[in-house]
């Protein structure tokens, strides 16, 4: 699943449902997705700053997904 930061910021509730489905988890409608604000979009455009952390997260999620 590819997810643009803008998509998450501008539609977090709907995106949370898609993320849960993508990792084969049941979405809990009682769970409140985090709130994001448009001014935060530019912060995440600094992908290179977070790349090593995000690569580790991606690898962890990929290995978890293989177990379900």
Secondary structure, 3 states (H helix, E strand, C coil): CCCCHHHHHHCHHHHHHHHHHHCCCCCCCCCCCCCCCHHHHHHHCCHHHHHHHHHHHHHHHHHHHHHC
